[in-house]
Amino acid sequence: MTQEDNEETKTALSENDIKKTTFHNGIGRICRKYNIFEYKSPRQPLSIDEFYKTMGYAYLYACSNKECSIDDITITFVREGRPKKLLSFFNEKGYNITKYEKGIYHVLKKDHIDIQVIVTRELGNDYLWLKALSDNLTLEDAIRLVQAAEKETDIEGRKRIESILNLTSRLNANKDWMKEGKDMQAFRYLFEDEFKEKDKRIEDLSEQLQSKDEQLQNQSEQLQSKDKEVKSLKEEIEHLKDLLKQNKIAMF
């Protein structure tokens, strides 16, 4: 999910989507037939009001789909920082909170929709691309991102990686290490568009210089040709002068 800072994503994954997706980590552990993901960008809050809004969306989704039971739905909240007030609210309301692994919390209550909260800042390196959607990316994570990107060979996978890296570079543009990274070959992936633009400019300038060189070469050849003509004319004049002297014809 690659949303701008002021955007949010609310996505419902159907059973067909799940069948097409193989989950190899804790994020997909609670997934059922329909799975709603609420993604908050780095500076957006994940409040109690947002919880109720998403719950309302889940119930509306169930009502609008005759094949959907509320027991078939899960909700996943994704945010960079831990939503302390929301987690405290869950505790107060009797929800059982289980930490699957770093950054993944299962929130469960009888007769309620299963919920999980993902705190991307706390995630391990297995979730590197999800952690990358942050404006607090570290140099170490950036290096791991680039190394992972270099290993990707699938065309569609590379397109997704480029989208994430482009967003990551914009979110962290003011970081000192990011500015310095522009001079490092290892970070070329993070600035691929910028490098392509510069390469195009260099190519255009090279073509212009080559054209100028050809023009100068042509002008030089023309000047050499004129020099030869002038030299030939001088030689003819000298020859005529010699003839005049031989015939004793006065000049002027």
C-alpha positions in Angstrom: 0.0 0.0 0.0 1.7 3.2 -1.1 -0.5 6.2 -0.1 0.6 9.8 0.3 1.0 11.3 3.8 -2.5 12.7 3.9 -4.3 9.6 2.6 -5.6 6.4 4.1 -6.4 3.0 2.7 -9.4 0.9 3.5 -9.3 -2.4 1.5 -11.5 -5.5 1.8 -9.9 -8.7 0.6 -12.3 -11.4 -0.5 -12.0 -15.1 -0.4 -10.7 -15.1 -4.0 -8.0 -12.6 -3.1 -7.0 -14.8 -0.2 -6.8 -17.9 -2.4 -4.5 -16.0 -4.7 -2.3 -14.9 -1.8 0.1 -17.2 0.1 0.7 -15.9 3.6 4.1 -16.9 5.0 4.0 -14.6 8.1 2.0 -13.5 11.1 0.1 -10.8 9.3 -2.2 -13.3 7.5 -2.7 -15.5 10.5 -6.2 -14.2 11.3 -7.4 -13.9 7.7 -10.7 -15.4 6.8 -13.1 -15.0 3.9 -13.2 -11.2 4.0 -10.4 -9.1 5.4 -10.5 -5.3 5.8 -7.2 -3.5 6.0 -7.1 0.1 7.4 -3.7 1.7 6.6 -2.7 5.0 8.3 0.1 7.0 6.8 3.0 8.0 9.2 1.4 11.2 10.5 -2.2 10.1 10.7 -3.7 9.1 14.1 -5.3 5.7 14.7 -8.0 6.8 17.2 -11.0 5.2 18.9 -13.2 7.1 16.4 -11.3 5.5 13.5 -11.9 2.1 15.1 -15.7 2.7 15.3 -15.7 4.0 11.7 -14.0 0.9 10.4 -16.3 -1.3 12.4 -19.2 0.5 10.8 -17.7 -0.1 7.4 -17.3 -3.8 8.2 -21.0 -4.2 9.2 -22.1 -2.3 6.2 -19.9 -4.5 4.0 -21.6 -7.6 5.6 -25.1 -6.2 5.1 -24.4 -5.4 1.4 -23.1 -8.9 0.7 -25.7 -11.7 1.2 -22.9 -14.3 1.1 -21.0 -12.6 3.9 -21.4 -13.4 7.5 -19.9 -11.2 10.2 -17.9 -14.2 11.4 -16.2 -14.2 8.0 -14.7 -10.7 8.5 -11.5 -9.6 10.0 -10.1 -6.1 10.5 -6.4 -5.1 10.3 -5.2 -1.7 11.4 -1.7 -0.7 10.1 0.2 2.2 11.5 3.8 3.2 12.1 3.5 4.1 15.8 1.8 2.2 18.5 -1.8 3.5 19.0 -1.6 3.5 22.8 -5.0 5.1 23.5 -6.7 2.6 21.2 -5.0 -0.4 22.8 -5.9 0.9 26.3 -9.5 1.2 25.1 -9.4 -2.4 24.0 -8.2 -3.4 27.5 -10.9 -1.4 29.2 -13.6 -2.9 27.0 -12.5 -6.5 27.8 -10.7 -7.4 24.6 -8.0 -9.9 24.9 -4.7 -8.6 23.3 -2.2 -11.2 22.2 1.2 -10.3 20.7 1.8 -12.7 17.8 5.3 -11.4 17.2 7.1 -8.1 17.1 4.6 -5.4 16.0 1.6 -7.7 15.4 -1.2 -7.7 18.0 -4.3 -9.9 17.9 -7.3 -8.2 19.5 -10.1 -10.7 20.3 -13.4 -10.6 22.1 -16.3 -13.1 22.1 -19.0 -12.4 19.5 -16.9 -9.6 18.0 -15.0 -9.2 14.8 -11.4 -10.4 15.0 -9.0 -7.5 14.9 -5.3 -7.2 14.6 -3.1 -4.1 15.0 0.2 -3.9 13.1 2.8 -1.4 14.4 5.2 -1.2 11.5 7.9 0.5 13.5 8.1 -2.6 15.7 8.1 -5.2 12.9 11.1 -7.4 12.3 13.1 -7.6 9.1 10.7 -10.1 7.6 8.4 -7.2 7.0 11.0 -4.8 5.5 8.7 -3.4 2.7 5.9 -2.6 5.1 8.4 -0.9 7.5 9.6 1.1 4.5 6.4 3.1 4.4 7.7 5.6 7.0 9.2 9.0 7.2 11.6 7.8 9.9 13.5 5.2 7.8 17.0 4.4 9.1 20.1 4.1 7.0 20.4 0.5 8.0 16.8 -0.3 6.8 17.4 1.7 3.6 20.5 -0.4 2.8 18.5 -3.6 3.4 15.8 -2.3 1.1 18.2 -1.7 -1.7 19.8 -5.1 -1.2 16.4 -6.8 -1.4 15.5 -4.8 -4.5 18.6 -5.9 -6.3 17.7 -9.6 -5.8 14.2 -9.2 -7.3 14.0 -10.6 -10.8 10.2 -10.7 -11.4 9.0 -7.8 -13.5 5.8 -7.2 -11.6 7.7 -7.5 -8.3 10.2 -4.9 -9.5 7.3 -2.5 -10.4 5.9 -2.9 -6.9 9.3 -2.3 -5.4 9.8 0.8 -7.5 6.5 2.2 -6.2 7.6 1.6 -2.6 11.1 3.0 -3.1 9.8 6.1 -4.8 7.4 6.8 -1.9 10.1 6.0 0.6 12.6 8.4 -1.0 10.0 11.2 -0.9 9.0 10.6 2.7 12.7 10.6 3.8 14.0 13.3 1.3 15.2 15.6 4.2 17.2 12.9 6.0 21.0 13.6 5.9 21.8 10.0 5.0 19.3 10.2 2.2 21.0 13.3 0.7 24.4 11.7 1.0 23.0 8.5 -0.5 22.5 10.2 -3.9 26.3 10.0 -4.3 26.4 6.3 -3.5 25.9 3.6 -6.1 24.1 1.4 -3.6 21.3 3.9 -3.4 20.7 4.2 -7.1 17.4 2.3 -6.8 16.1 5.0 -4.4 16.8 7.7 -7.0 16.2 5.8 -10.2 14.0 8.4 -11.8 16.4 11.2 -10.9 19.3 9.2 -12.3 17.4 8.5 -15.5 16.7 12.1 -15.9 20.3 13.1 -15.4 21.5 10.3 -17.7 19.1 11.7 -20.4 20.5 15.2 -19.9 24.0 14.0 -20.2 23.1 12.0 -23.3 21.5 15.1 -24.9 24.5 17.3 -24.0 26.8 14.7 -25.5 24.9 14.7 -28.7 24.9 18.5 -28.8 28.7 18.6 -28.2 29.2 16.0 -31.0 27.1 18.2 -33.3 29.2 21.2 -32.4 32.4 19.3 -33.0 31.2 18.3 -36.5 30.3 21.9 -37.3 33.7 23.1 -36.2 35.4 20.3 -38.2 33.4 21.4 -41.3 34.3 25.0 -40.7 37.9 24.1 -40.2 37.9 22.1 -43.5 36.3 25.1 -45.2 39.0 27.4 -43.8 41.8 25.1 -44.9 40.2 25.0 -48.4 40.1 28.8 -48.5 43.7 28.9 -47.3 44.7 26.7 -50.1 42.8 29.0 -52.6 44.5 32.1 -51.2 47.9 30.4 -51.3 47.2 29.4 -54.9 46.2 32.9 -55.9 49.3 34.4 -54.3 51.4 31.9 -56.2 49.7 33.0 -59.5 50.2 36.6 -58.7 53.9 36.0 -58.1 54.1 34.1 -61.3 52.5 37.0 -63.2 54.9 39.4 -61.6 57.8 37.3 -62.8 56.4 37.2 -66.3 56.0 41.0 -66.3 59.5 41.5 -65.1 60.8 39.2 -67.8 59.0 41.2 -70.5 60.0 44.5 -68.8 56.5 45.7 -68.3 56.3 48.2 -65.5 53.8 47.6 -62.8 51.6 50.7 -62.1 
